[in-house]
Amino acid sequence: MSINVINPREQAYLAIESSAKKENVDYLENGKRVKDFLKIMREHRLFSHPVFDALRKGKFSKKALQELHLDYRLIVKQFTDIILITQFKR
C-alpha cells in the first residue's frame, strides 16, 4: 500500500473502510453515522465564518499560521480520537 502524503486522512479512511467487512451491521450503521455527522459538520456555520475565507486568501502571517496550526493539531487530534473510539465501540 502506498501512502498519499497529500491527503493522509483520506488514505487512512480508505484503509479502514477496505479492511472492514461490508456485511457487518455495526460497520454499516457506524459508517452511516459518520457520514451524517460529517454532513452536519460541513454545513455548520463555523465553516462559513470569515476567518476561513481569510485563511484561504492568505491574509495571515507565517508566524500566526504556525501558532494556529499548533492549536489546531491539538484540537483535531482529540476530535479524531473521539471519532475513532465511536466508530469501533460496540
Kinemage of the C-alpha trace (Angstrom):
@kinemage 1
@onewidth
@group {chain A} dominant
@subgroup {mainchain}
@vectorlist {calphas} color= white
{ca met a 1} P 0.000 0.000 0.000
{ca ser a 2} L 1.395 3.403 -0.947
{ca ile a 3} L 0.937 6.402 1.328
{ca asn a 4} L -0.637 9.542 -0.057
{ca val a 5} L 1.246 12.368 1.678
{ca ile a 6} L -1.032 14.949 0.092
{ca asn a 7} L -4.157 13.579 1.763
{ca pro a 8} L -3.235 11.131 4.545
{ca arg a 9} L -6.641 11.430 6.224
{ca glu a 10} L -8.380 10.176 3.090
{ca gln a 11} L -5.792 7.414 2.753
{ca ala a 12} L -6.431 6.301 6.356
{ca tyr a 13} L -10.198 6.393 5.837
{ca leu a 14} L -9.930 4.234 2.719
{ca ala a 15} L -7.639 1.758 4.511
{ca ile a 16} L -10.086 1.414 7.407
{ca glu a 17} L -13.033 1.111 5.045
{ca ser a 18} L -11.358 -1.550 2.905
{ca ser a 19} L -10.389 -3.609 5.964
{ca ala a 20} L -13.904 -3.623 7.438
{ca lys a 21} L -16.374 -6.297 6.463
{ca lys a 22} L -19.154 -4.674 4.483
{ca glu a 23} L -21.750 -7.189 5.638
{ca asn a 24} L -21.059 -6.270 9.283
{ca val a 25} L -24.158 -4.453 10.563
{ca asp a 26} L -22.145 -2.409 13.073
{ca tyr a 27} L -19.854 -1.253 10.267
{ca leu a 28} L -22.800 -0.166 8.130
{ca glu a 29} L -24.513 1.665 10.996
{ca asn a 30} L -21.320 3.392 12.138
{ca gly a 31} L -20.454 4.338 8.566
{ca lys a 32} L -23.847 5.982 8.150
{ca arg a 33} L -23.466 7.809 11.459
{ca val a 34} L -20.056 9.126 10.441
{ca lys a 35} L -21.313 10.286 7.032
{ca asp a 36} L -24.310 12.000 8.651
{ca phe a 37} L -22.017 13.641 11.198
{ca leu a 38} L -19.608 14.881 8.530
{ca lys a 39} L -22.518 16.368 6.576
{ca ile a 40} L -23.674 18.225 9.680
{ca met a 41} L -20.128 19.473 10.316
{ca arg a 42} L -19.692 20.732 6.726
{ca glu a 43} L -22.960 22.650 6.998
{ca his a 44} L -22.090 24.176 10.376
{ca arg a 45} L -21.914 27.964 10.396
{ca leu a 46} L -18.358 27.828 11.716
{ca phe a 47} L -17.151 26.739 8.276
{ca ser a 48} L -18.688 29.790 6.634
{ca his a 49} L -17.014 32.104 9.170
{ca pro a 50} L -14.983 34.954 7.603
{ca val a 51} L -11.776 33.670 9.204
{ca phe a 52} L -11.845 30.658 6.881
{ca asp a 53} L -12.145 32.961 3.883
{ca ala a 54} L -9.191 34.998 5.188
{ca leu a 55} L -7.185 31.779 5.601
{ca arg a 56} L -7.960 30.738 2.040
{ca lys a 57} L -6.857 34.158 0.762
{ca gly a 58} L -3.537 34.100 2.646
{ca lys a 59} L -4.264 37.071 4.894
{ca phe a 60} L -2.363 35.716 7.925
{ca ser a 61} L 1.371 35.966 8.624
{ca lys a 62} L 3.537 32.865 8.669
{ca lys a 63} L 4.006 33.175 12.452
{ca ala a 64} L 0.268 33.491 13.062
{ca leu a 65} L -0.393 30.421 10.920
{ca gln a 66} L 2.255 28.411 12.782
{ca glu a 67} L 0.636 29.228 16.133
{ca leu a 68} L -2.814 28.496 14.781
{ca his a 69} L -1.597 25.201 13.335
{ca leu a 70} L -0.233 24.041 16.698
{ca asp a 71} L -3.560 24.775 18.406
{ca tyr a 72} L -5.495 23.202 15.544
{ca arg a 73} L -3.425 20.000 15.687
{ca leu a 74} L -4.254 19.544 19.373
{ca ile a 75} L -7.979 20.002 18.755
{ca val a 76} L -8.029 17.759 15.686
{ca lys a 77} L -6.108 15.010 17.467
{ca gln a 78} L -8.672 14.925 20.276
{ca phe a 79} L -11.560 15.102 17.810
{ca thr a 80} L -10.117 12.310 15.646
{ca asp a 81} L -9.528 10.112 18.693
{ca ile a 82} L -13.156 10.561 19.752
{ca ile a 83} L -14.433 9.730 16.256
{ca leu a 84} L -12.275 6.588 16.075
{ca ile a 85} L -13.423 5.446 19.518
{ca thr a 86} L -17.035 5.997 18.479
{ca gln a 87} L -16.585 4.051 15.230
{ca phe a 88} L -15.128 0.987 16.870
{ca lys a 89} L -17.052 0.979 20.150
{ca arg a 90} L -19.549 -1.821 20.407
